[in-house]
Amino acid sequence: QYFTPRPLIEIMVSLIGRNKILNSLAYGSKVKVLDPACGTGGFLVYLMQENLGLLEQRLRSQEITQRVHDELYRAVKKDIFFGSDANKGVAEAAKMNMIIAGDGHSNIKAEDSLTLDAKNWQISKPDCDIILTNPPFGTSESDSLSSRDRTQYALTSTKGQNLFLQKMVLSTVTG
């Protein structure tokens, strides 16, 4: 396992736009952020704390009212961040890290994200606005995926990185 270094997480988060999540929420849009190979939750913890910090700044600078702050605060802590990891122990560590960081409702699941029955993301129901991840590279999924699981992928491959990339593209909301 390889856990993503904090500087790389910071760069990836800056590329999506520092205010994207809060601005979307403030304008009434739902936002779903997913890390389908979350490990211990580094991306999710960082992004959640970043958004909570930005929210506090907006309140202090009187850009938003207390009521708007409270509504957005609840949404950031409950409805936005989702993660999955195939390793149950690592997924539990991610869940614990999210709770420690202030997550009021952890949406972390111990599941193999590449299966057809994965709960946090499905190609048949694209609902992810942002996917930040460092998926496992160089893995073979030939033993872990059933022939039924493989039907969701247009391009056949047993390489984990190819399957993750396909599912990321196909599970992201477009438009």
For each residue, the residues with C-beta under 8 A, 3 or more apart:
1: 39 87 90 136
2: 134 136
3: 39 40 42
4: 8 9 39 42 43 134
5: 8 9
6: 9 10 42 46
7: 10 11
8: 4 5 11 12 134
9: 4 5 6 12 13 42 43 46 132
10: 6 7 13 14 46
11: 7 8 14 15
12: 8 9 15 16 43 132
13: 9 10 16 18 43 46 47 50 132
14: 10 11 17 18
15: 11 12
16: 12 13 20 130 132
17: 14 20
18: 13 14 50 54
19: 22 23 54
20: 16 17 23 24 130
21: 24 25 31 33 47 51 76 80 130
22: 19 25 26 51 54 55 58 72 76
23: 19 20 26 27
24: 20 21 27 29 31 129
25: 21 22 28 29 31 72 75 76 80
26: 22 23 64 68 72
27: 23 24
28: 25
29: 24 25
30: 79
31: 21 24 25 80 129 130
32: 80 82 127 128 129 130
33: 21 44 47 80 81 82 128 129 130 131 132
34: 82 83 84 120 121 128 130 131 132 133 171
35: 38 41 43 44 82 83 84 131 132 133
36: 83 84 113 118 120 121 131 133 135 164 167 168
37: 84 85 86 113 133 134 135 136 164
38: 35 41 42 43 44 83 84 85 91 94 108 133
39: 1 3 4 42 85 90 94 134
40: 3 90 93 94 97
41: 35 38 44 45 83 93 94 95 97 98 108
42: 3 4 6 9 38 39 45 46
43: 4 9 12 13 35 38 46 47 83 132 133 134
44: 33 35 38 41 47 48 81 82 83 94 98 108
45: 41 42 48 49 97 98 101
46: 6 9 10 13 42 43 49 50
47: 13 21 33 43 44 50 51 81 132
48: 44 45 51 52 76 77 80 81 98 101 102 103
49: 45 46 52 53 101 102
50: 13 18 46 47 53 54
51: 21 22 47 48 54 55 76 80
52: 48 49 55 56 73 76 77 102
53: 49 50 56 57
54: 18 19 22 50 51 57 58
55: 22 51 52 58 59 64 69 72 73 76
56: 52 53 59 60
57: 53 54 60 61
58: 22 54 55 61 63 64 69
59: 55 56 62 63 64 66 69
60: 56 57
61: 57 58
62: 59
63: 58 59
64: 26 55 58 59 68 69 72
65: 68 69
66: 59 69 70
67: 70 71
68: 26 64 65 71 72
69: 55 58 59 64 65 66 72 73
70: 66 67 73 74
71: 67 68 74 75
72: 22 25 26 55 64 68 69 75 76
73: 52 55 69 70 76 77
74: 70 71 77 78 79 104
75: 25 71 72 78 79 80
76: 21 22 25 48 51 52 55 72 73 79 80
77: 48 52 73 74 102 103 104 105
78: 74 75 103 104 105
79: 30 74 75 76 105
80: 21 25 31 32 33 48 51 75 76
81: 33 44 47 48 98 103 107
82: 32 33 34 35 44 107 108 109 120 121
83: 34 35 36 38 41 43 44 91 94 98 107 108 109 120
84: 34 35 36 37 38 91 108 109 110 111 112 113 118 119 120 121
85: 37 38 39 90 91 94 108 110 111 113
86: 37 91 110 111 112 113 144
87: 1 90 91 110
88: 91 92 110
89: 92 93
90: 1 39 40 85 87 93 94
91: 38 83 84 85 86 87 88 94 95 108 109 110 111
92: 88 89 95 96 110
93: 40 41 89 90 96 97
94: 38 39 40 41 44 83 85 90 91 97 98 108
95: 41 91 92 98 99 106 108
96: 92 93 99 100
97: 40 41 45 93 94 100 101
98: 41 44 45 48 81 83 94 95 101 103 106 108
99: 95 96 102 103 106
100: 96 97
101: 45 48 49 97 98
102: 48 49 52 77 99
103: 48 77 78 81 98 99 106
104: 74 77 78
105: 77 78 79
106: 95 98 99 103
107: 81 82 83 120
108: 38 41 44 82 83 84 85 91 94 95 98
109: 82 83 84 91 119 120
110: 84 85 86 87 88 91 92
111: 84 85 86 91 115 118 119 120
112: 84 86 115 118 144 145
113: 36 37 84 85 86 118 120 121 164 167
114: 118 141 144 145 149 160 163 164 167
115: 111 112 118 145 146 149
116: 122 148 149 151 152
117: 149
118: 36 84 111 112 113 114 115 121 122
119: 84 109 111
120: 34 36 82 83 84 107 109 111 113
121: 34 36 82 84 113 118 127 128 131 167 171
122: 116 118 125 126 127 171
123: 126 152 167 170 171
124: 152
125: 122
126: 122 123 170 171 172 173 174
127: 32 121 122 171 173
128: 32 33 34 121 131 168 171 172 173
129: 24 31 32 33 172 173
130: 16 20 21 31 32 33 34
131: 33 34 35 36 121 128 168 171 172
132: 9 12 13 16 33 34 35 43 47
133: 34 35 36 37 38 43 164 168
134: 2 4 8 37 39 43
135: 36 37 160 161 164 165
136: 1 2 37 139 160 161 164
137: 160 161
138: 159 160 161
139: 136 159 160 161
140: 143 158 159 160
141: 114 144 145 158 159 160 163
142: 145 158
143: 140
144: 86 112 114 141
145: 112 114 115 141 142 149 150 158 163
146: 115 149 150
147: 150 151
148: 116 151
149: 114 115 116 117 145 146 152
150: 145 146 147 153 156
151: 116 147 148
152: 116 123 124 149 167
153: 150 156 157 163 166 167
154: 166 170
155: 162 166
156: 150 153
157: 153 162 163
158: 140 141 142 145
159: 138 139 140 141 162 163
160: 114 135 136 137 138 139 140 141 163 164
161: 135 136 137 138 139 164 165
162: 155 157 159 165 166
163: 114 141 145 153 157 159 160 166 167
164: 36 37 113 114 133 135 136 160 161 167 168
165: 135 161 162 168 169
166: 153 154 155 162 163 169 170
167: 36 113 114 121 123 152 153 163 164 170 171
168: 36 128 131 133 164 165 171 172
169: 165 166 172
170: 123 126 154 166 167
171: 34 121 122 123 126 127 128 131 167 168
172: 126 128 129 131 168 169
173: 126 127 128 129
174: 126
175:
